[in-house]
Amino acid sequence: RLFFLGMILCENEENLKLVKRIDLIQVRRTMKEIHPVLFKDFLEDIVEGDR
């Protein structure tokens, strides 16, 4: 569940830049610690979406 919430936060990064209390770097770091394989897949999806 925590990883899912992290995905939502990261996918809405542009909208959350004005919210100073959310540290997206720390969110991503925690996501990577919780489930490295799922985090890798998540990042690959983001990169593919930017192409």
Buried (B, 14 or more C-beta within 10 A) or exposed (E): EEBEEBBEBBBEEEEBEEEEEEEBEEBBEBBBEEBEEBBEEBBEEEEEEEE
